[in-house]
Every structure is written in structure tokens, then in C-alpha cells.
Amino acid sequence: MTSGRARPPLTAWAFLAPYAVAVGLLIVLPALLNLGYAFTDHTGLTRDPQFVGLANVRRMLSDGFLLDSVQASAIHLALAVPLRLLAAVGLGLLLAAPRPGGRWFRVAVYLPTVVPDVALAVIFLWVLNPLYGPLNQLLGLFGHPGFTWLSDPGTARVAVALMLVFPIGEGFLVVLAARRLLDGRLYEAAALEGCGPFGQLRRLTLPMLAPVLLLLAVRDTILTLQVNFVPAYVLTDGRPANATLYLPVYIFDQAFEFSSFAYGALITSVLMVVTAVVITALLLVVRRWRVLR
């Protein structure tokens, strides 16, 4: 039998409670523990780390390899994020309209996203092979001798960025769905006013998709700064000349190869701060752009 007393209705806070608990346990608590370890001598092997104050901070300020890692991450960010956004937005807008075989083209764009990062990196080791890789063979058809992709700092950076252009399925689907939600009558009116395809793209599509593009830019910034470990580690292991020694790779080396767990924890905190600064700057730029418009 049920009680005659009615149960209170579930509110939005009740639905959000499990998520809030998960965020606290899986994100906030580990972040606080990570920050605490940053001021100890913890090696990842000892049970009782000792507090060492700012010793790790002083080490960080004189670490030349860390500067190389920050520079490599900044260059990677400048290369990968625009390429990923351009590919996701371009393909999303191109394949939004009904066309013969469009379903299969959309599947082909999304397919690399479900391939594990390690498998995709191994595939790219073959694609970028300077002797028999298909990319250099394609360049040979145009009379170019090709590159030793993973042996030169400049081409190694480009190679990792190119690999990250392929798993763009999530951003592609977001753009695809957002474009299909736009009111077609606006485009009919623009066409009657003599506005061509490029004018409609500049005056209608991109401004109306601005919130979606901002969301994708923020997501790809976080992804590019913090989730580039596997491609860099498998393709180049931070080489050559520290050109791909991104911050996640350097953190892994310090924490698990050199047993400097506390120092790796400090650099992880720095990475979180750098990510927050970059995202804040991006939001301010977009906000200023909207005000000027």
C-alpha cells in the first residue's frame, strides 16, 4: 500500500545532485589532492610525502624543458584548434543539405572519431612514413619529394595537428544539427534580396551559429591542451628537439618515468591555470566582437 501523503515533486536540483556528487568526487577532490601534492616531495612510491614548501615552484621557474613544453603546447594550440574548427564547420555546413549519398558521407566524417587514439596514431605512423607512406606518395604525384615528417621539428608539429583533424565527429554533428535548425525562410528572403551563397554564409549562417562555434572553440581548446598525450607519445614521444613535448607528455615523463610525482602535480596545476586563462581570453575576444558588431 502507498501512503496517503503525496511525495514532493522532483526538482531540477534533485536531478543535478548525482552529477554534482560525481563532479565533486571525480574532479574537485582529485584537483585539490593534486594541488596538495605539488608542495611535497612525493615520488609516487613513498607512502608519507613530506611538505617542502615552494621547492617545486623554484624548480619549475628554472626548468628549461618546461619552457620548451609550454612553447610546444602553444604552437600546437595555434595549429590544431583552427584546423579542427575549420574542418568541423566546413563539413557540417557542406553536408547539412540533402544530397545523394549524403548519409554515407556523414558516416565517413564521423567514423575516425570512434577509432581509438592509439590505433589512429599507429595508422598515421604508416601514413607519414617517408619511404612508402601514402602522404609522401601523393605529394610525389605533384613533383614534390615529400617530407621526413617526424624527424623535423616543423613538420612533426604539423603531423600531430593533421592527425587531430580527423576525429572531429562530435563537433561535426553539433554543427550539422545546428545548421538544420536554422529557419529556411531567412535564406529564401536573403536570396530574394540578391544575397549569394557566400553572402548568406557571412551574414546569416556564421552569426547565427556563433554560440555553437564558441562552444566548439572552448571544447577544442581544452581537448588540444590536455588530451594530446596519446598522439604525441605514440608518434614522436616529444621529439624531435622537444617540438612535440606537450605539457601532458612532460607531466607523464616527470611523474611516472622520473618518479617526480609532486613536480608533475605542480605542472598539472599550471596546465589547468593555462587552460582557464586561454578560455577566458577566448570568451573576452568573442564578447568584444559581439559588442563591436
C-alpha positions, 0 to 999 in steps of 0.5 A: 500500500502507498501512503496517503501523503503525496511525495514532493515533486522532483526538482531540477536540483534533485536531478543535478545532485548525482552529477554534482556528487560525481563532479565533486568526487571525480574532479574537485577532490582529485584537483585539490589532492593534486594541488596538495601534492605539488608542495611535497616531495612525493615520488609516487612510491613513498607512502608519507610525502613530506611538505617542502614548501615552494621547492617545486615552484623554484624548480619549475621557474628554472626548468628549461624543458618546461619552457620548451613544453609550454612553447610546444603546447602553444604552437600546437594550440595555434595549429590544431584548434583552427584546423579542427574548427575549420574542418568541423564547420566546413563539413557540417555546413557542406553536408547539412543539405540533402544530397545523394549519398549524403548519409554515407558521407556523414558516416565517413566524417564521423567514423575516425572519431570512434577509432581509438587514439592509439590505433589512429596514431599507429595508422598515421605512423604508416601514413607519414612514413617517408619511404612508402607512406601514402602522404609522401606518395601523393605529394610525389604525384605533384613533383614534390619529394615529400617530407621526413615528417617526424624527424623535423621539428616543423613538420612533426608539429604539423603531423600531430595537428593533421592527425587531430583533424580527423576525429572531429565527429562530435563537433561535426554533428553539433554543427550539422544539427545546428545548421538544420535548425536554422529557419529556411525562410531567412535564406529564401528572403536573403536570396530574394534580396540578391544575397549569394551563397557566400553572402548568406554564409557571412551574414546569416549562417556564421552569426547565427551559429556563433554560440555553437562555434564558441562552444566548439572553440572552448571544447577544442581548446581544452581537448588540444591542451590536455588530451594530446598525450596519446598522439604525441607519445605514440608518434614522436614521444616529444621529439624531435628537439622537444617540438612535440613535448606537450605539457601532458607528455612532460607531466607523464615523463616527470611523474611516472618515468622520473618518479617526480610525482609532486613536480608533475602535480605542480605542472598539472596545476599550471596546465589547468591555470593555462587552460582557464586563462586561454578560455577566458581570453577566448570568451573576452575576444568573442564578447568584444566582437559581439559588442563591436558588431 
